[in-house]
Amino acid sequence: MNELNLQLLNSDELNESEFESVLNGKKARGIYNPIQSVIRLHDDVHKALAKDDMSSDRILAFSTYMHETIHWWQHVGSHLGFITSISHPALAHLAHRDLNTLVKRNEKYKSIIEYDQQIFFQTGNNSNQEVNKILNYYHDIGYAKAFIADNGNINKIQNDKRFFLNVGHCFHMLWSTSVYVLSVSIDPDFHFLPKIKDWSEKFRQAEKEKAPGFVTDSGMTISELGTTAIYEGQARFNQLQYLSIATGDKYSYNDFAAMGMLESIYIEAFNLFLKYTGIDRPDNLNNSIIGLFLLICDIAINPVEGFPSDIMDYESFIICSDPGIRFTLLCSFISKDKDKWINAVQDYSRQEYIDLSEQLCEYIVCLPPWVGSAIVANWAEEHSSIQDLLQEESKMKFKPENLSIRLFTAKYIRFQEDKIKYPNVFCWIGKSMTGEVHKDLDLPLVEKLFNRHQALFIDVIGGEIRPTIFDDYHEENTMETFQTFYTFNTTYDMTFKWITEKGPFKYNYRWLTSKYSDEEMKDWVRNNFKATYSIFPEELKTFDGKSDNL
């Protein structure tokens, strides 16, 4: 066990306060930030990956990079992750018109949350329609994502007696707003996207029927976990299965635990899997039980109803689309015949993935993930708007309108095109990236798939973000797309700060590049903001806690 360089293994989810710890050589060696859409690796990991050998250091470093790449796949390649990922720019786009209306009326205040409170303090009501729309969307989408991340968050969410109505309403808003903004780019007449205009009446009917989760303070099923635990469990156990095989099954579960790789959030979903199914923990991580756990994770984060398919049963939409609840129900089904399921994953083949996922999804009365992949792959064959989008992707040269959404949508579609052909590779990437790849595949093909679906943006030694340069893309186009993407990204961030951040704007964008001074970065962000909202950020008045600011 002492042969392994543990400094190349630890991974952490990123928030801004953790970024410096990565650069300064503390615990985290790899992180993925879904808002910034970037993978960051410690300099040690970058250096080990650059080695042209199969040394233990390079194997360990690659396992860390694989872990973070899986997070990229979860956020852009899974059906649920894609919807939650585009909800961030979707909310900014939805707020854009109302924020501009406020500016035109000379209601130039920051934050919108504080402005709303001031209006209520002075008038006793919340009659500003633009402010109400902005904050309703903000809270509905935010609460849906918080519930999905961890169902236990409902205990805090339901304390908001003004903005929180019920989980069903929040789910309706999350899916419908994401699909709506997506439609603007690829399907304005809803020829193939879910018909969200038909949803409102059916969701209202679910509320009238007082379906679980569709009434405020109603009793409803919740799970003990959410995507936070499922994402980390899926990434970590793929990483460990890869390491187990790559090191000749030399290390046991307890060995990896002693290395600190099986702690806290990384083990939460797996422990619940063992608890719910009644299956004993395996000693060897190159084991059918690990394969089954990873299959459960894949199914849990890939609901099909709502997107890319339409909703089939509105009253059960929460149960059918929430990953934590799906995970729990799937484990419950396995527990009924655990002896059968313990050895269900044998050859890690495409057919095995399809057969097992169909059996499991039949129990929870939901479409299996591969059906969603097939639906999306079919778009590319039948609809010219998707063909045009993928033509842009093939050159990495996108129309500037809604570029972030177009870029991520293209990557999501490309992912589904490959996942329908090789679902086993993406479900069990840790095993597939070794000599134990399924006999119908070969390692060069798996490596090609992995490389094709690398994250778009990654840091380099020193911390600066760079676009991944793919062999098939023109480098000049890639750089142009990179620059436009982060113009949008930082403007989205400033929009959220306008809505939520107290006091003057904080221009903390050193995470993007160290090439320019703080003042140069600030001017760049300010000018992009003005191009979007016709005012500079500092023209917005902030509140000092007194009611006479209006």
C-alpha positions, -999 to +999 in steps of 0.1 A: +000+000+000+029+023+006+038+022-031+009+044-040+014+082-041-017+092-022-011+129-031-024+121-066-058+107-055-080+130-034-108+148-052-132+174-039-162+193-053-153+229-059-166+260-044-147+293-046-132+290-012-116+257-020-099+268-052-070+283-034-065+251-014-060+232-047-034+257-059-016+257-026-011+220-024-036+211+003-060+181+002-079+183-032-061+170-063-090+173-086-123+192-087-151+200-111-171+232-109-205+229-127-211+267-127-177+275-141-178+243-162-142+235-156-120+207-144-091+217-122-062+194-114-034+200-090+000+206-106+012+173-094-016+155-113-009+175-145+028+166-143+020+129-138-005+128-166+022+143-189+044+112-184+045+089-214+045+057-194+023+034-173+039+043-140+019+040-108+019+078-106+004+082-140-022+055-133-032+073-101-033+107-117-054+094-145-079+079-120-083+114-105-088+129-140-113+101-148-132+109-115-136+146-126-144+137-161-173+115-148-186+147-130-185+165-164-205+136-179-230+137-150-237+174-155-238+175-193-243+139-204-270+126-181-306+135-188-311+150-153-277+167-152-283+184-185-316+199-174-301+212-141-270+225-159-289+246-185-313+259-158-285+282-147-282+301-180-320+296-184-328+316-153-305+344-165-322+345-198-356+345-182-347+373-159-331+394-186-363+411-199-376+419-165-342+433-153-341+455-184-376+467-177-366+477-142-336+496-156-359+514-181-382+524-152-351+537-133-355+510-107-318+504-106-314+485-073-292+457-061-299+432-048-334+423-062-340+403-031-334+434-009-354+456-033-383+432-029-380+435+009-379+473+007-410+474-015-429+453+010-416+474+039-429+506+024-461+494+007-472+463+026-474+443-006-453+428-033-470+442-063-439+447-086-446+422-113-411+421-127-395+416-093-420+389-085-413+370-117-376+372-112-377+359-076-404+333-083-382+317-110-351+320-089-367+303-058-386+277-077-356+265-098-333+268-068-355+248-045-360+221-071-323+217-075-317+218-038-342+190-033-326+170-061-292+175-046-304+161-012-340+154-003-332+163+033-331+200+022-369+200+022-367+207+059-352+241+052-370+247+019-405+244+034-398+272+059-401+297+031-439+304+034-438+330+006-420+315-023-422+278-018-454+262-029-446+225-032-420+202-047-442+194-077-445+230-086-407+235-083-401+205-105-426+218-130-407+251-132-372+235-134-381+213-163-403+237-182-380+267-180-350+246-191-369+230-220-383+264-229-349+281-232-337+250-250-365+253-275-355+289-284-322+275-298-333+242-314-371+237-316-391+270-313-423+253-326-419+222-303-418+197-331-399+172-310-392+187-275-417+179-247-449+200-251-444+221-220-474+243-229-497+214-221-481+208-187-496+236-167-532+224-166-520+188-158-498+200-130-527+220-116-548+189-117-522+170-097-524+198-071-562+196-071-560+159-065-535+166-036-510+142-050-480+136-027-456+164-031-481+187-049-496+203-018-478+226+006-468+208+038-482+176+024-467+143+034-445+129+006-419+103+000-383+115+004-351+096+003-320+098+024-298+111-004-296+130-037-274+137-066-246+151-044-240+116-029-249+097-061-226+117-083-197+113-059-204+076-053-205+069-091-173+088-097-154+073-068-163+037-074-156+039-111-122+053-101-116+026-075-126-002-099-102+012-124-074+013-098-082-022-085-078-037-120-049-015-130-029-025-099-037-062-103-064-064-077-036-058-051-057-035-029-088-044-010-117-022+001-101-018+035-068-007+018-086+020-001-104+030+030-071+034+048-060+057+020-089+080+028-107+073-004-139+059+012-150+086+035-180+109+040-198+119+008-179+095-014-192+065+005-227+077+014-246+064-016-227+030-015-235+026+022-272+032+016-271+008-014-258-019+010-283-010+037-313-010+014-304-041-006-291-061+024-261-071+003-228-076+022-199-053+014-174-069-010-137-070-001-126-067-037-138-037-057-134-055-090-167-072-082-202-077-096-217-059-066-197-027-076-210-031-111-246-033-098-241-002-077-228+017-107-257+006-128-281+018-101-264+052-101-266+055-138-303+047-139-310+070-109-295+101-126-311+094-160-349+099-158-364+101-192-399+115-185-400+153-187-369+154-208-361+141-234-395+123-234-428+140-224-444+133-190-465+102-188-479+105-153-479+139-137-489+128-102-459+104-101-435+129-118-415+136-086-410+099-078-402+091-114-377+119-119-360+125-086-326+106-085-326+099-048-361+084-048-353+064-079-321+051-063-340+041-032-368+023-051-343+004-072-324-008-042-357-019-026-365-040-057-331-056-056-336-065-019-366-087-028-342-111-046-307-101-036-292-135-043-301-131-080-288-095-082-255-100-064-241-117-095-263-100-121-235-079-136-211-104-152-197-094-185-203-056-185-217-058-220-241-035-239-268-062-239-264-068-202-267-031-195-299-029-215-315-061-201-308-052-165-318-016-168-351-027-184-358-051-155-351-024-129-370+004-147-400-019-152-403-021-114-402+017-109-426+021-139-402+044-157-385+044-191-349+030-190-321+056-197-312+041-231-347+050-244-339+086-237-305+083-255-324+067-285-349+096-286-321+122-286-300+103-312-331+102-334-333+140-333-300+142-352-314+120-380-348+136-384-345+174-376-326+199-396-321+223-366-302+195-348-282+187-379-273+224-382-263+225-345-241+194-348-225+209-379-216+239-357-202+215-332-181+196-357-163+228-365-165+242-329-179+274-344-213+283-330-238+311-336-232+337-309-269+337-298-273+316-267-239+301-274-236+284-239-269+266-244-261+256-280-226+243-270-239+222-241-268+209-261-245+198-288-223+180-263-253+164-247-265+151-281-231+138-290-229+120-257-263+103-263-253+093-298-224+073-283-242+062-252-269+044-272-242+024-289-219+019-259-240+024-227-218-002-209-187+019-215-202+050-199-218+032-170-187+012-162-159+034-175-135+024-147-135-013-158-138-004-195-106+016-194-085-014-185-075-047-200-108-062-187-129-042-212-157-063-226-147-087-253-169-070-279-148-038-275-112-030-275-093-006-253-084+018-282-121+023-289-129+030-253-100+054-251-113+072-282-148+075-266-133+088-234-112+114-252-141+124-274-161+133-243-135+151-223-146+182-205-145+213-227-124+234-202-096+224-179-069+243-161-032+241-168-002+241-145-005+274-126-043+274-126-053+292-158-084+278-176-078+267-212-101+250-237-095+213-244-080+211-279-096+182-297-080+167-328-111+172-349-116+209-341-099+239-355-079+255-327-089+291-337-126+282-336-121+265-303-104+296-288-132+318-301-159+296-286-140+295-253-138+333-251-175+337-260-186+310-236-169+327-206-182+361-217-217+346-213-206+327-182-194+357-163-224+378-173-247+350-160-227+352-128-231+390-126-269+385-132-271+362-102-251+386-081-276+414-091-304+392-079-289+379-047-257+395-036-258+423-010-237+454-014-215+464-044-205+438-070-175+416-061-154+410-092-138+378-081-129+364-115-093+354-109-103+318-113-106+324-150-071+337-158-041+352-142-029+369-174-047+401-167-048+424-137-078+426-114-087+459-129-085+446-165-108+417-156-132+440-139-134+463-169-140+433-192-168+421-170-183+456-166-183+462-204-200+428-210-226+437-184-233+470-200-237+454-234-264+432-219-282+456-196-273+490-210-259+502-177-226+496-158-229+475-127-219+504-104-250+524-116-271+500-095-279+514-060-272+491-031-291+490+002-276+499+036-305+485+056-325+517+058-359+520+043-354+554+027-332+540-001-360+538-026 
